[in-house]
Amino acid sequence: KENFSKIKLLKLWEILSRESDEEHPLTTGELIARLEKCGISCDRRTLYRDIAALCEFGYEVITRRGQHSNSYYVVDRGFDVPELRVLIDAVQAASFVTEKKTAELVDKIAALGGSNRAEILKRNIVEFNTTKHSNEHIYYNINALEDGVLSGRKVSFKYFDLDAKGERRLRKDGGRYLVNPVAMVFASDNYYLVCYHDKHKNTANYRIDRMLDVRVTDEQINAAARPAELDVAEHRRQAFYMFGGKSVLVGFDASEELLDTIYDRFGEKLPVSRREDGRVRFSAVVQISDMFYGWCCSFGDRLRVTGPEKVLDYLKEHLDQISRYYMS
């Protein structure tokens, strides 16, 4: 009998958590009927005592008193509707999550709101115009890479690009990459593995959705190949679209109207000095790459690199190459 009472309380809480909310309370009769479907008999008096017992031990059940019958609901689910909306929107906007897994994950997130809220969430889903990738092994890749990071072991994988027909072409003639995993980073709508190569002793970023046959090896991570001062968050900020290169402190002169873009790129704590002519000056550490130069050029005369001289020379050569290409 004691075990039966425990099971009854557990099922009662499960039903209230899954099916009730402020807008959809369950009446005494509805709760009794749902318990009976589970093979648990209950009358009104024992239901009142069970609700009181749940509240006494910290499981808050709100009672709404009616003229003929009470109704009950649970408020706190851990996530409220706006929080679940943010999670669903993030999944839909993430290009590395395939269409199939997007649908599955959205259903699971929506279910956290209870059966009634789940239907509301699914009806109100906005379809993002996001190009979804096709690698259905993305979850397995993430799981294996996380295992490598946490256990301090190297990981190996095959890596592919897409050709003009959209078909996969393995790099290194199908050979495997062997790297020291550091962290996984979401950037520029993709999920990347930040890692170190023993041979080149440098940082590299690989798209996780472009990996195949990811394996965790028995070989321990080479601590000597990883600088102790690495800050993954700073690495993400310095790398433009995760195309990394040598880190350099670069000076900029920009129109004040670009401040929002500048803070989005380099962080809101970036020191910026204003000039009387309506422009601003600032410096930031960036990883030099063609993507960085492309970012600089995208603002036209509203942003100018002021130094160092070597970066300026590379930028001028970059512009000359583009000009010659279009003039030919």
Wavefront OBJ file of the C-alpha trace (Angstrom):
o trace
v 0.000 0.000 0.000
v 2.868 2.364 0.826
v 4.497 1.746 -2.564
v 1.134 2.270 -4.266
v 0.805 5.701 -2.596
v 4.269 6.679 -3.763
v 3.557 5.628 -7.339
v 0.245 7.507 -7.263
v 1.928 10.731 -6.149
v 4.611 10.284 -8.817
v 2.040 9.749 -11.601
v -0.073 12.653 -10.346
v 2.914 15.016 -10.504
v 3.882 13.651 -13.919
v 0.378 14.318 -15.303
v 0.224 17.830 -13.859
v 3.724 18.690 -15.126
v 3.077 17.357 -18.630
v -0.500 18.450 -19.273
v -1.361 21.495 -17.156
v -0.486 25.171 -17.123
v -2.124 28.499 -16.200
v -4.346 28.423 -19.274
v -5.095 24.703 -19.122
v -5.785 23.604 -15.533
v -7.012 20.071 -14.938
v -10.194 19.549 -12.931
v -10.563 17.032 -10.147
v -12.557 14.756 -12.426
v -9.978 14.996 -15.233
v -7.135 14.090 -12.881
v -9.054 11.108 -11.495
v -9.805 9.919 -15.040
v -6.139 10.231 -16.102
v -4.996 8.293 -13.038
v -7.515 5.567 -13.825
v -6.043 5.254 -17.335
v -2.757 4.458 -15.608
v -4.460 1.756 -13.533
v -4.544 3.889 -10.371
v -7.866 4.290 -8.542
v -8.491 7.535 -6.702
v -11.450 9.467 -5.259
v -11.925 13.173 -4.644
v -10.942 13.085 -0.956
v -7.683 11.205 -1.518
v -6.884 13.465 -4.504
v -7.192 16.535 -2.280
v -4.855 14.907 0.264
v -2.385 13.948 -2.495
v -2.302 17.510 -3.850
v -1.731 18.803 -0.304
v 1.116 16.279 0.189
v 2.842 17.398 -3.010
v 2.643 21.056 -1.934
v 3.893 20.212 1.569
v 7.063 18.670 0.151
v 7.825 21.564 -2.203
v 6.054 20.461 -5.401
v 3.988 23.565 -6.013
v 0.551 22.796 -7.407
v -1.758 25.788 -7.824
v -5.394 25.212 -6.856
v -8.085 27.188 -8.664
v -11.312 26.899 -6.701
v -14.540 26.661 -8.653
v -18.211 26.642 -7.756
v -18.628 22.927 -8.353
v -15.082 21.585 -8.719
v -11.492 22.618 -8.152
v -8.880 22.626 -10.892
v -5.112 22.364 -10.633
v -2.020 23.322 -12.589
v 1.761 23.588 -12.338
v 3.495 26.869 -13.169
v 7.235 26.228 -13.059
v 8.530 23.910 -15.777
v 12.147 25.053 -15.779
v 11.567 26.750 -19.170
v 8.890 29.281 -20.046
v 7.498 29.939 -23.519
v 9.886 32.795 -24.497
v 12.895 30.699 -23.459
v 11.700 27.749 -25.508
v 11.045 30.070 -28.470
v 14.670 31.231 -28.338
v 15.925 27.633 -28.282
v 13.684 26.605 -31.186
v 14.682 29.637 -33.268
v 18.363 28.929 -32.598
v 18.011 25.325 -33.776
v 16.142 26.375 -36.908
v 18.728 29.024 -37.741
v 21.725 26.699 -37.226
v 22.825 25.505 -40.648
v 24.932 22.606 -39.314
v 21.826 20.867 -37.918
v 20.281 18.874 -40.781
v 16.604 19.238 -41.733
v 15.751 15.856 -40.231
v 17.506 16.533 -36.946
v 16.085 20.071 -36.826
v 12.538 18.675 -36.895
v 13.369 16.085 -34.221
v 15.080 18.603 -31.941
v 12.305 21.195 -32.303
v 9.756 18.568 -31.234
v 11.834 17.686 -28.160
v 12.268 21.331 -27.151
v 8.586 22.083 -27.676
v 7.665 19.089 -25.496
v 9.421 20.751 -22.548
v 6.486 23.166 -22.432
v 3.923 20.424 -21.813
v 1.490 18.997 -24.327
v -0.617 22.163 -24.657
v 2.294 24.562 -24.961
v 4.079 22.223 -27.344
v 1.206 22.533 -29.825
v 1.227 26.329 -29.484
v 4.972 26.461 -30.060
v 4.808 24.241 -33.135
v 1.969 26.277 -34.642
v 3.927 29.487 -34.177
v 7.235 28.262 -35.592
v 8.734 30.642 -38.157
v 10.438 28.909 -41.071
v 13.950 30.322 -41.396
v 15.478 30.630 -44.851
v 18.503 28.655 -43.681
v 20.508 26.379 -45.939
v 20.805 23.140 -43.979
v 23.797 20.840 -44.359
v 23.368 17.150 -45.145
v 25.775 15.340 -42.803
v 23.494 13.255 -40.581
v 26.522 12.142 -38.518
v 26.811 15.592 -36.898
v 25.593 14.360 -33.472
v 28.013 11.427 -33.509
v 30.832 13.765 -34.497
v 30.047 16.156 -31.656
v 29.813 13.309 -29.147
v 33.169 11.827 -30.189
v 34.941 15.198 -30.231
v 33.557 16.097 -26.802
v 34.816 12.754 -25.508
v 38.271 13.561 -26.877
v 38.330 17.033 -25.287
v 37.160 15.795 -21.870
v 39.369 12.698 -21.776
v 42.452 14.521 -23.087
v 42.938 12.205 -26.084
v 43.671 12.963 -29.710
v 40.983 12.527 -32.331
v 41.205 11.476 -35.961
v 38.792 12.020 -38.827
v 38.354 12.284 -42.562
v 37.513 15.688 -44.006
v 35.651 16.589 -47.184
v 34.833 19.553 -49.418
v 31.999 19.831 -51.928
v 32.735 19.928 -55.636
v 30.846 21.760 -58.413
v 28.197 19.023 -58.421
v 27.680 19.285 -54.670
v 29.309 15.902 -54.127
v 31.775 15.121 -51.354
v 35.477 15.042 -52.175
v 37.762 13.796 -49.401
v 40.920 15.774 -48.684
v 44.306 14.050 -48.472
v 42.999 11.357 -50.853
v 40.860 9.981 -48.046
v 43.669 10.052 -45.488
v 42.929 10.781 -41.854
v 43.654 13.934 -39.863
v 45.130 13.441 -36.381
v 44.759 16.463 -34.083
v 44.767 17.619 -30.487
v 41.172 18.755 -29.798
v 40.776 21.908 -27.715
v 37.152 23.044 -27.917
v 34.073 23.228 -30.112
v 32.981 26.704 -31.151
v 29.831 27.971 -32.851
v 30.653 30.812 -35.248
v 29.377 32.208 -38.550
v 26.414 29.774 -38.584
v 28.703 26.734 -38.349
v 30.139 24.478 -35.646
v 33.937 24.213 -35.573
v 36.551 22.129 -33.809
v 39.436 24.256 -32.545
v 42.506 22.042 -32.447
v 46.316 21.897 -32.619
v 48.554 20.079 -35.068
v 51.696 18.512 -33.574
v 53.572 18.819 -36.855
v 52.811 22.473 -37.625
v 52.399 23.573 -33.990
v 49.563 25.895 -34.906
v 45.856 26.328 -34.284
v 43.398 25.076 -36.889
v 39.617 25.195 -37.205
v 37.617 22.437 -38.890
v 33.902 22.428 -39.614
v 32.347 19.548 -37.702
v 29.696 18.981 -40.380
v 32.497 18.322 -42.903
v 33.996 15.493 -40.829
v 33.462 11.790 -41.427
v 34.318 8.729 -39.323
v 35.445 10.681 -36.236
v 37.369 8.498 -33.792
v 38.845 9.069 -30.346
v 42.321 7.547 -30.214
v 44.213 6.074 -27.264
v 46.958 8.674 -27.725
v 47.059 11.393 -25.091
v 46.944 15.048 -26.140
v 50.394 16.541 -26.600
v 50.426 19.257 -23.946
v 53.556 20.814 -25.462
v 51.673 21.503 -28.702
v 49.070 23.617 -26.966
v 49.994 27.083 -25.596
v 48.793 27.393 -22.022
v 47.653 30.959 -22.637
v 45.062 30.023 -25.284
v 41.747 31.778 -24.702
v 39.138 30.042 -26.870
v 36.683 32.953 -26.642
v 39.408 35.389 -27.707
v 40.497 33.035 -30.476
v 36.935 33.043 -31.824
v 36.843 36.853 -31.759
v 40.172 37.216 -33.551
v 39.439 34.665 -36.289
v 37.320 36.105 -39.091
v 34.719 33.503 -40.108
v 37.084 30.972 -38.460
v 39.716 31.460 -41.174
v 42.661 31.863 -38.834
v 46.165 33.163 -39.368
v 48.886 34.924 -37.431
v 47.548 37.136 -34.628
v 48.511 40.792 -35.028
v 47.532 44.013 -33.235
v 45.940 46.149 -35.952
v 45.006 49.830 -35.808
v 41.800 51.153 -37.386
v 40.237 54.484 -38.287
v 36.480 54.296 -38.863
v 33.288 56.278 -39.265
v 31.341 56.595 -36.029
v 28.299 55.071 -37.735
v 30.141 51.714 -37.703
v 30.362 51.573 -33.898
v 27.612 48.952 -33.553
v 29.362 46.736 -36.117
v 32.737 47.287 -34.424
v 31.398 46.351 -30.994
v 29.614 43.299 -32.428
v 32.896 42.147 -33.958
v 35.385 42.953 -31.176
v 33.252 43.180 -28.038
v 31.548 46.012 -26.194
v 34.545 46.602 -23.906
v 36.808 47.572 -26.816
v 38.565 50.909 -26.048
v 37.545 53.452 -28.705
v 38.679 57.088 -29.000
v 36.482 59.654 -30.768
v 37.886 62.348 -33.004
v 36.462 65.779 -33.727
v 35.793 64.924 -37.373
v 33.178 62.301 -36.440
v 35.473 59.292 -36.835
v 36.854 56.891 -34.251
v 40.141 55.105 -33.684
v 40.715 51.732 -32.078
v 43.086 48.769 -32.055
v 42.285 45.074 -31.910
v 44.152 41.782 -32.153
v 43.018 39.911 -35.275
v 44.126 36.809 -37.133
v 45.308 37.949 -40.554
v 43.606 36.168 -43.463
v 41.922 36.963 -46.772
v 38.595 36.925 -44.920
v 39.887 39.709 -42.662
v 40.912 41.793 -45.664
v 37.526 41.177 -47.262
v 35.830 42.383 -44.068
v 37.900 45.579 -44.099
v 37.072 46.285 -47.749
v 33.349 45.723 -47.276
v 32.978 49.116 -45.576
v 34.580 51.181 -48.355
v 35.867 54.541 -47.108
v 34.099 54.147 -43.758
v 36.911 51.987 -42.348
v 40.666 52.192 -42.880
v 43.539 50.101 -41.532
v 46.205 52.399 -40.078
v 48.892 49.863 -39.230
v 51.147 48.053 -38.837
v 52.846 48.738 -42.152
v 53.165 45.066 -43.058
v 49.396 44.552 -42.772
v 48.818 47.656 -44.886
v 51.134 46.329 -47.590
v 49.304 42.990 -47.660
v 45.943 44.795 -47.848
v 47.108 46.939 -50.780
v 48.377 43.841 -52.591
v 45.037 42.138 -51.922
v 43.194 45.070 -53.500
v 45.608 45.164 -56.448
v 45.013 41.459 -57.138
v 41.258 41.952 -57.155
v 41.565 45.015 -59.391
v 43.813 43.208 -61.875
v 41.416 40.269 -61.954
v 38.457 42.457 -62.900
v 40.456 44.589 -65.320
v 41.741 41.574 -67.283
l 1 2 3 4 5 6 7 8 9 10 11 12 13 14 15 16 17 18 19 20 21 22 23 24 25 26 27 28 29 30 31 32 33 34 35 36 37 38 39 40 41 42 43 44 45 46 47 48 49 50 51 52 53 54 55 56 57 58 59 60 61 62 63 64 65 66 67 68 69 70 71 72 73 74 75 76 77 78 79 80 81 82 83 84 85 86 87 88 89 90 91 92 93 94 95 96 97 98 99 100 101 102 103 104 105 106 107 108 109 110 111 112 113 114 115 116 117 118 119 120 121 122 123 124 125 126 127 128 129 130 131 132 133 134 135 136 137 138 139 140 141 142 143 144 145 146 147 148 149 150 151 152 153 154 155 156 157 158 159 160 161 162 163 164 165 166 167 168 169 170 171 172 173 174 175 176 177 178 179 180 181 182 183 184 185 186 187 188 189 190 191 192 193 194 195 196 197 198 199 200 201 202 203 204 205 206 207 208 209 210 211 212 213 214 215 216 217 218 219 220 221 222 223 224 225 226 227 228 229 230 231 232 233 234 235 236 237 238 239 240 241 242 243 244 245 246 247 248 249 250 251 252 253 254 255 256 257 258 259 260 261 262 263 264 265 266 267 268 269 270 271 272 273 274 275 276 277 278 279 280 281 282 283 284 285 286 287 288 289 290 291 292 293 294 295 296 297 298 299 300 301 302 303 304 305 306 307 308 309 310 311 312 313 314 315 316 317 318 319 320 321 322 323 324 325 326 327 328
